[in-house]
Amino acid sequence: MAVFTVHMFRAVTPLLLFLSAFLLGFVRPDPLVPCYFIFGDSLVDNGNNNDIASLARANYPPYGIDFPGGRPTGRFSNGLTTVDVIAKLLGFQNFIPPYASTDSAQQLLSGVNFASAAAGIRDETGQQLGARISFNGQLQNYQSAVQQLINIMGDEDSTANYLSKCIFSVGMGSNDYLNNYFMPSTYSTSREYTPEQYAQVLINQYSQQIRTLYDYGARKVALIGVGQIGCSPNELAQSSPDGTTCIDRINSAIQLFNRKLIALVDEFNQLQGAHFIYINAFDMFGDIGRNPAAHGFTVTNRGCCGVGRNNGQITCLPYQTPCDNRDEYVFWDAFHPTEAANKIIGKRSFSAQSSSDAYPFDIRRLALR
């Protein structure tokens, strides 16, 4: 019979205490990556536009009605965004904060969100909505953040090594179509370029911008494809003959950009230490649109709140009363998905449900690289 000695008890007790604490929730595992940096537009903005002179803001009710605490934060949703979902799946216990509200360099160690509503690859994109932080501006903020990290860690090599383990997600391009190319009364781009030419112009600039991100330490990068803007309530209200049929000329133009974005992933993966992936948001939304009932949705062509034809022409008005059955709506307002839709896209981005969801692999595998 085995003898349980005092020495064995002393060795086993800490392990038992740790396991007990883990099971009770007192000890949580570390995230899969040390930090998560987010770049993008209103689909993932979580407050960077709150205090700037812009019409593209969501820091008022009913935005955030289903967010923890039931308060508006600047997210263009009733609750979580896709990157909130991804952050949780990566293992972060807290939401990644907006860059605008970080008040200490130490906060940068777990990552920040640089996204800004109405932002585009092109600097002029979204200018009719007022102030916004274009992708170039977001990159400048990131460069400032890297310098602060260097000050914390003491040298560039340590910082570069740290950043190489982090996840970066970049979702740009939606506004370059919605609030630029397909707004001919305000922008001249549709008269200057064919859809093919415009997609190439965007990709050429995007490539240079992404290279800046790489030069400043980004190695694990998820490039998010542009979604089906032609199926948004805004476009359906303005251009659909029956209010439900998606606008093919818009979606076709976007797919030209997305295909070039996949090629850009291949190009960047040739760089030393680079691990780039493409997230196919376009087809994920297509799956929802083709079979909404299978995903729990009953309404796909109008917003839960908003103004205009089928709540589809502008965003939610302050203190407007939204629909009650929010989980059954794909869209929260004229442009942005509900939390329910964001959860689906976020989960599939993290762990691909089909081979077409991500290329060459999903965010979960990217984190493990």
N, C-alpha and C positions, 0 to 999 in steps of 0.2 A: 504494500500500500504506500502511495506517495506521501511524503512528509512535507507539510506546508510550514516552512521555516519563517522566522521573523524577517530574515533578509529577503525572502521571496515576497512576503507581504509588503515590505517597504518598496519593492520594485514594482509590484503589480498595482498597488493602491493609486499612484498617480495616473496610471493608464485607465483604471476603472473610473476615477473621478473625471478624467477628460472625456471618456466615452459617455458617461452619464450626463455631463454638461452638454455634450454635442447633441445627444438625443433629446434633451430638454430644451434645446435651442439657445443655450447660453454661449456656446462657441460655434461660430459660423466659419465655413471654409472660405479661403481667400478667393477672389474673383479669378477667372481663367486668365486674365491679363491685368497688369497693374494700372492701366489707364485707358480711357476711351475718349477720343477727340472727334467732334461732330461738326461738319460743315454742311450748309444747305440753305433752304428757303423756308417759307411758312409751313411746309409739311413737317418740319422738325424744330422750328424756332420755339424756344421755351422761355422767352422773356427778353431777348436782346433788343427788341424794338419798343419795349414798354415806355421808355422815357425819351424817345426821339420824335421829331416832328414828322409823323407819317400817318397816312390813312390805313396802312397795313399794320394794324395792332389788334390784339385780342386780349387785352388786360381788363376786361369788363364782363359781367354776366350777360348771357348765360354760358359763355365760354368757361370751361372748367367745372361745370355743374356736377360731373361725375368723377372729377379728380379728387384724390384724397383730401378731405377737408371741405370739398365742395366749393373751392374758390378759384377764380381766374388767375392764371400765372403768366399768361402771354402765349400759351399753347393754342393753336387754331383747331381745337377739338373740344368735345365734351369731356374728354378724359385724357388717357395716355396717347402718346404719339408712337410711331414705330420704333424710334430710337429709345424711348422709355422701356418698351418691351424688350428690345435687344439688350439694353443695359442690365435688366433684371436677369435675363437668361445667361448673360456673361458672369453673373454672380455678384454684381454691385448691390449693396444693401440700400444705398441712397440714390436718388436721381442725379444724373450728371448736371451740374449747375450751368446757367448761362454765363458766358464770359463777362457780360456787363455787370453782374452782381458779385463777382469774385473779389474779395477784399484782402486776400493774402496770397502770397506766392505758394504757400503750402497746399492750398486748394487745387492748384494746377497738377499736383502729383497724381491725382486719380482721373484727370481729364476734365475738359470743359466743352461746352456747346457754343460754337461760334455762329450758328445759323441766324439768318435775318430774313424776315418776310419781305417779299418782293425782290429779293436779290437774284442776280443772274451772273452768268459767265461774262457777259458784256456789261461794262460799267453803266451804260445808259439805260439798261433794262429796268423797268419799273419806276422810272423817274416821275411819271405822272401821279404816282401815289405818294410822293414826297421822299423824305430821307429813308435810306436803307443802307445796309452794309453789303456791297457787292462781294463776289468771291475774291476779288483782288484785295478788298478791305479786310475780309476775314483772314486771308493769308497774312496780311500785315499784322493783325492782332495775334495770330499764331506765332509769327516770328518774335514778337515782343514776349509772348509767353515762354518760348524756348529760351530766350535770354534770361528770363527769371529762373527757369529751371537750371540753367548753367550756374547761376549765382548760388542756388541751393546746393547743387551737387559738387560744385567746385571746379569742374572742368568740362570741356566739350565732349571728350571721349566717354566719360561716365554718363553724360546726358544722352548721347547718341545711343549707347548701349541700352539705356532705360527705354527710350522712345521706340527702339526697334522691337520691343516686346508688346507695345500698345496696339490697339485697334483704332483705325481711322476710318470713318465713313463719310463719303462725299456724295451729296445728292443735288446736283445743279442742272439747269437746263429748262426746267418747266416754265419759268418766267420768261426765258428767252424766246419762247413760243407764245405763251399766253399773254404776256405783257410786253411784247415787242413785235415779233414777226406777224402774228395774226391780229395786230391792232394797227391797220394801215392808216387810219386817220391821225395817228400820233407818231408812228415810226415809218421810216422809209425802207426798211430792210427787205420787205416783201417785193418792193419794186426794183431793188438793187440785185437781189439774188433769187435764183430758183430754189426750191426746197432742197435739192441735192447740194447746190453751192452753199446754201446757208448752213446746212449740217456740217459741211467741211470747214467752213469759217469758224463755227463754234468749236469743233473738235481741235482745230489748229491752236486756238487760244487756250482751250481747256488743257491740252497737252502741255503747254508751257507752264500753266498754273499748277498742274499736278506735279510737274518736275520740280517746281519750287518746294512743294510739300515733301517730296522725296529728298531733296537737297537739305532739308531741315529735319531729317530724321525719320520720316514716315516710311515704314517698310511693310506693314500689314494693312492694306488699304482695300476697302470695299467701295466700289463705284456703283452708285444706285442709278439704274436706268430711269428715264422719264416715263411716267405712267400714261394712262389713256385719257389725256386731257379732252379729247373729242367726245368722251362719254360723261364729262362732268355736268352737273346741273346747269352751270353757267352757259356752257356751249349748247346744251340741249335746248335751253330756254331761248337762245338767240338764233340758232340755225337749224335745229332738227324739225323736219316737216310734221312729225307726229308727237314730238316731245319725248320720244324713247329711242329713236334710231341714232346711233353715234355718228359723229361727223368724220367721215372717212378721210377727207383731204387733210385734216389735222392729224389724225392718228397715223396716216401714211408718212407724213413729213417727220413725225417724231420717231418712227421706226428707222428712217434713214439715219438719224442721229444715234439711236441705240445700237444699230449694227456697227457703226464706226466706233462706238464706245467699247464694244467687245474687242475689236481690233486693237484699240488702245491698251486694253488689259494685256493682250499678248505682247505688245511692244514694251510695256513697262516691266513685264516679268523677265525680260532679258537683262535687266539691270541687276547689279550685284546685291544679293540679299533681299530682293524685292519679292513680295507675295501679294499680287493684285487679283481681285476677283470682281465679277460683274453680277449685280443682283437684278433679276428680271422682273421689276415691279409691273411692267407693262402687261405681261402675260398672267401674272398673279391676279391683277384686277380683271383681266379678261375671263379668267376662270370663275370669278365671283359673278361677273355679269352674265355669263352663259348659263350658270346654274345657281342662282342666288338662294333658292330654298335649301339646297344642300348645305349652305353655310349659315342658315338661320335668318336670311334676309327676306323681307317682303317688299321693300321699296328701294329702287335703284336709280330712279331718274329725278329725284328732287331732294332738297335738303331738309333736315329735321327742323332747322330754323333758317331764316333768311327772308329776303323780300323779292317780289317780282314773280313772274310766272313760275308756279310750282316751287316757290322758295328757291329760285335758281338764278337770280340775276346779281344779287350782291350778298355780302356776308351778314351775319346776325346783327341786328340792331341792339344797342344797350338795353338790357333788362327785358328783352323780348322773351315771351314764353315759348319754349321749344316743344316738340312733340314728346309724348310720354313714352312711346315704345322705341326708345333710341337704339336699342340693340338690333332692331329690325331694319334700320336704315343703313345703307352703305355710306351715304354722305351726311355729314353734320351740317354743313352750309353749302353755298354754291360751288365751292372749290375743294373743300377738305373732307377727308373721310372721318367717320365716327371712330370712337375708341374700339368698337367691335370689329370694324374693318382693319384698323391699325394693328390689332392683336393678331389677326390672320397673317397680314403681310410681315409683321415683325417676326413671328414664329417661323414662317417659311423662309425668311431671309437668314435666320439663325440656323435652322435645320431644314434643309431642302425637302419638300414633300415630293417633288418630281425632279427629274434630271434637268428640266428647263428652268428651274427656279434660280439657279446660280451657276456661274461658269468661272473657273473650272471646278470650284467647290464652294460650299456655303461658309457663313461666318464662324460657325462652330469649329470647323476644320481649320479655318484661317487662324483662329485663336490658338490652336494647338501646334501651329507651325513653329 
